[in-house]
Amino acid sequence: MHRRSNQAILRTVPLSAAKLTDLLIASYTREGGINHVDGKNLPSKRVMANITVDLLRLLFPGYFDEQVIHLSEIRAGTAALVESVFGRLEEEIAKSLEYAPPEGFADTDPRHASKDITCKLLGKLPRVRELLSTDIEAAYNGDPAALSKEEVIVAYPFVEAIAVQRLAHELYLASVPLIPRIMTEWAHARTGMDLHPGAAIGTHFFVDHCTGTVIGETSRIGQHVKMYQGVGLVARSLAAGQELRGHKRHPTIEDRVTIYAGATIIGGDTVVGADSTVGAGVSLSTSVPAYSLVVQEAANVKVIPKRSRKAAVWDFQI
């Protein structure tokens, strides 16, 4: 019986388009919670990805372009790019505000509000560039493997991640729904670095290697903070779910703190004081004062005598 069943499966004729359509429509009816049909138009992830790339081009002229930008042409090229970004971003922000009007926006025309928000964001690009300049400086000065600031900009995934986060943070502060997360999750997928747009990050920030870094929404990070891969600034518990919305859930890291690879700092009440160092692999859930050195206990190292080492190394083999 079992053999016949398997053979029957192997002989199954591929579904026709009509039959597959029927199955999907039935699924849409059963699993209605993951449909978005006959509702407000959502911001497009694909369009926002393209807009984000163009915002990076405005922040780093010549670094995210495929052709050389000549000084004689930069004004006209920048003006054209600004105009293009403005129109597309205004459209996506309007969709976002219409879909989920934030508190205080209910009686505001989404089109008017989106135009104002887009103007303000683009007007902040020079300030964002100033912040990113300090991040590039911190990355170059803090990494002996960096050959130049140009290499940092074109090759370090951290730069892309922090640039997108700083842009998304401005939209987060403007209470724009959906789009800030779309932007930072796009960067997360590309860089392996998960920076929530709500996190407030000071100047001269650098994460070396950056892979696996997680910085939660209510994190507060001071100036001249350096981290390594796999660091997590996370909540103590999310068991209460939506009841925690709006509460401080993630740590505060004060100025000139260094956090080494794999460390996890936990909880909204946890403060790492200025000029402190948190060692690799530390799990920290209590505050520490300024000038602290936090390290985990030394590993228990067992030395295997040379004569028995081969057996000890290979005894797991089948």
N, C-alpha and C positions, 0 to 999 in steps of 0.2 A: 504493500500500500504506500509506504513511504517513497519507494523507488518510482512508482507510477506518478506520484505527486510531483517529484522533482522533474521527471521527464515532461510532465504537462507544463510545468513552468518554463522549461527550456523551449517548448514548442509554441509558447504564447505569441500571438501575432501582435506587433506594435500597435499601440492605440492610434486611432485615426484622430485628426485634428478636431473633428466634431465631438467625438467621445471624450477626448481630453478636455475640451471646453466645457462639456456637461459636468465633468468631475470637478473642475475648478469652480464653476458657478455654484455647485452644491457646497463646496468648501467655503466659499465666500458667505453663504447663508449660515452655515454652522459656526464659523469662526469670525463673526462680525467685528470683534474687537480689534482686529488687525487690518481692517479695510479702511480706506478713506475715499468714499464714493459720495457724490452729491454734496460734498462739504466745501468749505472755503479752500481756495487754492493755496497750497503750501509753497514755501521757498524751495527752489530747485537746488539739490545738492550739486549737480553737475555745473549749473551756472555759478553757484557760489565758489566752487573750486576754481573756475576760470577767473572770477573776480579776485579771489585771494591771490592767485599768481600775479595778476596785474597790479594789485596793491604792493606786492613784493617788488615788482619792477619799479614802482614809484619810490619805494623806500631805498632800494639799492640799484640806482640806474646803472645799466651796463653789466650787472652781475646775473640778472635773470633774463637777459635778452640773448637772442641767437646771433645778432649782428652788432657790430661796433656802433656805439652812439658817439657821434661827433659833437663837439661843443657848439659848433655853429648851428646844429639842428636840434639841440636839446630843448629849447623853448617850445618850438612848434610840436615836437614829438611828445613832450610832457603835456602840453595843452590838449592835444588830441586824446592822449591816454586818460587824462583826468575827466574829460568830457564823456568818454566811453564808460569809464568806471562809474561815474556819477549816475548816468541814466540806468545802467543795469542794476547797480546796488540800490538805488531808490526804488526800483520796481520790486526787488526781492524783500526789502524792508517793509514796503507797503503790504505785501502778501502776509508777512509775518505779523504785523500789527493788526491786520484785518482778521486773521485766523484766531489770534489769542491776544486781544487788547490788554495791555498791562493796566494796573491800577492807575487811574489818573488819565488814561487815554480813551476811555469809553466814549466820551462825547467829542473826541477829536477826529477830524477827517484823516484816515490813514495816509492818504496821498500827501496832505499838507505836512503831517508829522514826519513822514519818511523823508521828504525833501529836506526838512530842517535837520534831522538826525544825520543824513548823508553829508550835508554841508559841514556840520560840526565835526564829523569824523575826518573828512578830508582836510579840514582846517587844522586838525591836530597832527597831521602827518609830519610836519617839521619837528614837533615836540617828540613824537615817537622815534624819529630818526636820532634825536639827541640821546634818548634812552638807549637805543640800540648801539649807538657809538660807544657808550660805556660798557655794554655787554661784550662787544667785539674786543675792546681794550682788555677787559678782564679775562676773556678767553685766551687772547694772545699772550698776555703777561703770565697767565697761570698755567700754561701748557708748554713745557720745553720742546714738545714734538712739533709745535706750530712753527712753520718756516716764515710765515708772513700773515698780516691781517687779511690779505687777499685770499690766502688759502683758508683761513677761518670762515670767511663769508661764503666761498663757493663750495667748500667741502664738508663743513661741520654741520650735521643735522640739527644741532642745538640752535644754530642761528635761525633756521627756518621756523623751528618750534616756538622760540621766544618772540620772534617778530610777529607771528600769527597770533600768539597769545596777547601780546600788547595791543594789537589792533582789536581783537575780539573783546578784550577787557573794556575798551571804550564803548563798544556797543552794549556790553553787559551793564555798564554803569548807566546807560541811556534806557535801560529796561526793555531792550529789544529781545523778543522771544526767539527761540530756535536758532537763529543765525549764528550767534557767538559759539554755540556748541557745534554746529555744523562745521565752522571754521577750525576750531581746535581739534575736533575729531579727525578732520582731514589731515591736519598736521600730525596728529597722533599716529595715524595709519602710515604716514610717510617716514616718520622719524623714530617711532617707538617711545616717544616721550609724551606723557599724558598730563598736560597743563590745563586745568580748568580755567575758563575765562574769568571766573569770579575771583581768583587768587590775586592778591595785591602784591606786586613784586617790585622791589626797589632797584636802584641803579647798580651797575657793575655786577650783574648776576651771571653766573657761569655754571653749567653742568657738564663735566668732562665725560665723554663717551655717550652720555644721556640715555642710553637704552634702558628701559624699564623704570624710568623715573615717573613717580605719580605725585602730583601736587593737587590737593583737594580744593574745593570751592572757597572755603572760608579761611584758607591759609593766609598768613601775613608774613612776608619776607622782607627783611631790612636791606640795607645797602652792603655791597661788597661781600655777598654770600656766595660760597662755592660749594658745590655738591659733586658727587660722583655717581656712577651708574647704579640703578636699582634702589635709590633712596625713595622712601615713601613718607609723605606727610598726609596722614590718614585719620579718619574718625575712629573714636574708641569703639563705638557700636552703632549699627544702623537698624537695630531691632525695632525701634519705634517708627521707622519708615518716614512717611510724610509729616509726622508730628515734629520732626527735627528741622523742617524747612525754616530757614531764616535764623537758626541758632548757630552760634560759633561751634563748629565741629572739628576743626582742623588746627594744627599747632601754629604758634607764632615763633618765628626765627628772627632774632635781633641781628644787629649789624656785625659784620666781619666774622661770621660763623662759618666753619668748615665742617661738612658732613661727608664721611667716607662711605664707600660702596656698601650697599645692602642694608644700611641703617634704616630703621623705621621709627618715626616720631609720631606718637599717637595722642589724639584728644585735643579738644578745643581749649582746654584750660592749661595745656602744656606750653611752657615758654622756655626756649633755649636762650640763655642770656648772651649778651654781646661778647665777642672775642672768645667764644667757646669752641671746642673741637669735639665732635661726636665720632667715635671710632667705627670701623667697619663692622657690620653685622649687629650693631647694638639695637635693642628694642627698648625705647624710652617712652614712658607714659607719665612721668612726673617732671615738673619744672626743675631746671638747674640754673644757678646764678651765673653772672658774668664771669668770664675767665675760667670756666670749668673744662675739665678733660674727662670725657665719658667713654669708658672702654668696657668691653665684655671680659669676663674672666678668661685666663689663658686656656687654650685647648689642652686636653689630656693626651699627651704624646706618648705612644708606646714604641720603644725601639725593639725591633726583631733581630735577634742574633743572625749573623750571616749564614751559619750552617742550616738553620731552620727557615730561612727567609723564602726559599723556593717553594717549600711546601705550603707556607702561609699564604703566599701570593697566588698559588695555582690550585689550592684545594677547593675552590668554588666551582671549578670546571666540571662539566658533565662528561 
